[in-house]
Amino acid sequence: MFNKTLVAATAVAAMSAGAALAENPMVGGAPMYADKNIVENAVNSADHETLVAAVKAAGLVDTLSGEGPFTVFAPTDAAFDKLPAETLEALMQPAYKDKLTQILTCHVVSADAMSTAIKGMVDDDGGMHIVPTVGGCELEATYQGDNIMLKDERGQMINVTIADVDQSNGVIHVVDTVILPAEG
């Protein structure tokens, strides 16, 4: 005879586990696991191959695999494709490692900021919140409805296309444009 309480508890646990998995969106055709770190999840995304290669070229794998917390605005391959091909090719060379590192760290905030937190900060600041990044960039965060937008120091508008991808060491927000520091 089955223990009805045990069966019910098992069913609730299975539904909870399924719901927790379902809460994290798929990215680049791959499931994103909240118990894996930013790098572990990013390598599985077919939409982030260029980002993963750039993180490796810049020597940031250990950093982004670390404890965090980090919020990463993760540009897709299509976002990198908006850059001139010769620019991207040059950035991947060892001679430009410092510039590549600066660009990549302008996508990283040393906090775990889910979209509701970002929207709350925007509201608290009257419609626009300055987001300081690890790379020294200052982004202007705004939102309309559920859509979060960032403006980089060159005036580019960056859209968050997939928000709140929970990670063991922070959160990823997928973006449609590479964030660039001020020219200088």
Backbone torsions as a table, in degrees:
resi	resn	phi	psi	omega
1	MET	NA	138.0	179.8
2	PHE	-80.6	142.0	173.6
3	ASN	-83.1	112.0	-176.0
4	LYS	-61.4	-35.4	179.3
5	THR	-65.8	-43.1	179.2
6	LEU	-63.8	-43.9	178.9
7	VAL	-62.4	-44.5	-179.9
8	ALA	-63.8	-43.7	180.0
9	ALA	-63.9	-41.1	178.3
10	THR	-64.3	-42.0	179.0
11	ALA	-63.7	-42.5	178.9
12	VAL	-64.3	-43.2	179.7
13	ALA	-63.3	-41.6	179.4
14	ALA	-65.9	-41.4	178.6
15	MET	-66.3	-38.8	178.6
16	SER	-65.0	-42.7	178.4
17	ALA	-63.9	-42.0	177.6
18	GLY	-64.0	-40.1	179.4
19	ALA	-66.8	-39.4	179.4
20	ALA	-64.1	-41.4	178.3
21	LEU	-66.7	-41.5	-178.0
22	ALA	-66.9	-24.7	-178.9
23	GLU	-68.2	-29.7	179.0
24	ASN	-87.0	122.9	-177.9
25	PRO	-69.6	156.0	171.5
26	MET	-73.3	146.8	177.6
27	VAL	-134.2	126.1	179.1
28	GLY	59.3	34.5	179.0
29	GLY	76.9	8.0	-176.9
30	ALA	-122.7	144.6	173.2
31	PRO	-68.3	146.0	177.4
32	MET	-111.4	125.0	-174.3
33	TYR	-103.1	125.9	-178.4
34	ALA	-65.2	-18.1	179.1
35	ASP	-93.4	5.2	175.3
36	LYS	-109.3	155.9	-178.4
37	ASN	-84.4	175.6	-175.1
38	ILE	-55.6	-47.1	-178.4
39	VAL	-68.3	-43.4	-179.7
40	GLU	-58.3	-40.4	178.6
41	ASN	-75.3	-42.1	-176.5
42	ALA	-60.2	-37.8	-178.1
43	VAL	-64.1	-21.1	179.6
44	ASN	-86.2	-13.3	-177.8
45	SER	-83.5	121.0	177.3
46	ALA	-67.3	-16.0	-179.6
47	ASP	-90.6	0.0	-174.8
48	HIS	-127.8	29.2	-179.4
49	GLU	-64.6	-40.6	179.6
50	THR	-67.4	-42.0	178.2
51	LEU	-60.3	-45.1	179.9
52	VAL	-62.3	-43.3	178.1
53	ALA	-62.3	-40.3	179.8
54	ALA	-67.1	-41.2	178.2
55	VAL	-61.6	-40.9	176.9
56	LYS	-65.1	-46.2	-178.8
57	ALA	-62.4	-32.8	-179.8
58	ALA	-84.7	-7.0	-179.8
59	GLY	73.5	31.2	-176.5
60	LEU	-102.9	6.2	-178.0
61	VAL	-59.1	-49.6	-178.5
62	ASP	-62.8	-40.1	179.9
63	THR	-61.6	-51.1	-176.7
64	LEU	-77.1	-8.0	172.0
65	SER	-92.7	-8.5	-176.1
66	GLY	-72.6	-175.2	-172.4
67	GLU	-62.0	-36.4	-178.1
68	GLY	75.0	-152.5	9.7
69	PRO	-82.6	150.6	178.1
70	PHE	-129.0	144.9	163.8
71	THR	-111.0	123.4	-179.5
72	VAL	-115.8	123.7	171.5
73	PHE	-89.4	99.2	-167.6
74	ALA	-94.2	105.7	178.9
75	PRO	-70.4	140.5	177.8
76	THR	-77.8	171.4	174.2
77	ASP	-59.0	-39.3	178.6
78	ALA	-62.6	-33.9	176.4
79	ALA	-65.1	-44.3	177.7
80	PHE	-65.3	-31.6	178.9
81	ASP	-65.6	-18.1	176.8
82	LYS	-72.1	-21.6	177.0
83	LEU	-75.2	149.8	173.6
84	PRO	-57.9	136.2	-176.3
85	ALA	-54.8	-40.0	-178.4
86	GLU	-68.1	-30.6	177.5
87	THR	-66.6	-49.2	-179.9
88	LEU	-62.8	-42.7	179.1
89	GLU	-60.6	-43.5	179.4
90	ALA	-64.3	-43.6	-178.3
91	LEU	-60.5	-26.9	-178.2
92	MET	-82.0	-4.4	-179.8
93	GLN	-85.7	147.2	-179.5
94	PRO	-54.3	-31.4	-178.8
95	ALA	-64.5	-22.9	-177.9
96	TYR	-110.7	20.4	-177.6
97	LYS	-57.8	-41.1	-179.1
98	ASP	-63.5	-41.8	179.3
99	LYS	-66.8	-42.9	177.9
100	LEU	-61.5	-43.5	178.6
101	THR	-60.9	-43.1	178.9
102	GLN	-61.7	-45.9	-179.8
103	ILE	-61.3	-47.9	-177.7
104	LEU	-64.1	-40.4	-178.5
105	THR	-74.4	-12.2	170.8
106	CYS	-74.3	-5.8	175.7
107	HIS	-99.1	1.6	-172.5
108	VAL	-120.6	133.4	175.1
109	VAL	-118.2	137.5	-178.6
110	SER	-86.8	67.9	177.3
111	ALA	-164.5	164.7	175.3
112	ASP	-104.7	90.6	-172.9
113	ALA	-110.8	98.2	173.6
114	MET	-72.4	165.4	-175.2
115	SER	-59.6	-35.1	178.9
116	THR	-65.3	-35.7	177.4
117	ALA	-68.1	-42.3	179.3
118	ILE	-62.1	-46.8	179.3
119	LYS	-61.6	-38.6	177.9
120	GLY	-62.8	-41.1	177.9
121	MET	-66.7	-39.6	177.0
122	VAL	-61.3	-45.9	178.8
123	ASP	-61.9	-45.1	-179.3
124	ASP	-61.0	-30.4	-178.2
125	ASP	-97.4	15.2	174.3
126	GLY	78.0	25.5	174.3
127	GLY	114.8	-7.9	177.9
128	MET	-154.9	132.8	-179.4
129	HIS	-123.1	132.6	175.3
130	ILE	-80.2	127.5	-179.8
131	VAL	-112.8	106.9	176.3
132	PRO	-78.8	134.1	-178.7
133	THR	-103.5	165.7	177.3
134	VAL	-59.9	-32.3	-178.7
135	GLY	-83.3	5.3	177.5
136	GLY	87.8	2.4	176.4
137	CYS	-80.8	154.2	171.8
138	GLU	-118.4	118.8	179.5
139	LEU	-101.8	147.1	175.1
140	GLU	-102.0	113.5	179.9
141	ALA	-95.3	134.3	173.4
142	THR	-139.7	174.3	173.2
143	TYR	-154.7	157.0	172.0
144	GLN	-134.1	118.9	-176.3
145	GLY	60.9	-123.4	178.4
146	ASP	-94.0	-2.1	-174.3
147	ASN	-92.9	119.1	176.8
148	ILE	-95.0	135.1	177.6
149	MET	-124.4	148.6	176.5
150	LEU	-125.4	144.1	171.9
151	LYS	-115.1	127.2	179.6
152	ASP	-87.9	-178.9	-175.4
153	GLU	-70.6	-8.6	175.9
154	ARG	-100.0	3.0	178.6
155	GLY	86.6	4.9	177.8
156	GLN	-71.1	140.4	172.2
157	MET	-94.0	126.6	-179.0
158	ILE	-114.2	129.2	-179.8
159	ASN	-104.6	134.6	171.6
160	VAL	-79.3	117.0	-177.2
161	THR	-95.6	-28.2	173.3
162	ILE	-137.4	117.6	-178.0
163	ALA	-102.6	159.7	167.0
164	ASP	61.6	49.3	173.7
165	VAL	-90.1	96.3	-173.4
166	ASP	-66.6	136.7	-179.7
167	GLN	-127.8	163.3	178.4
168	SER	-67.3	-23.7	-178.3
169	ASN	-121.0	25.2	177.0
170	GLY	148.2	-140.4	-176.6
171	VAL	-148.4	146.3	173.3
172	ILE	-111.1	137.2	167.8
173	HIS	-119.5	119.0	-179.8
174	VAL	-75.1	134.6	-179.3
175	VAL	-124.6	158.4	-174.4
176	ASP	-97.7	1.6	-177.5
177	THR	-145.9	144.0	176.2
178	VAL	-74.7	125.8	177.3
179	ILE	-74.6	130.2	-179.1
180	LEU	-120.0	141.9	175.0
181	PRO	-71.1	166.8	176.6
182	ALA	-57.3	145.7	177.9
183	GLU	-69.4	144.1	-179.8
184	GLY	172.6	NA	NA
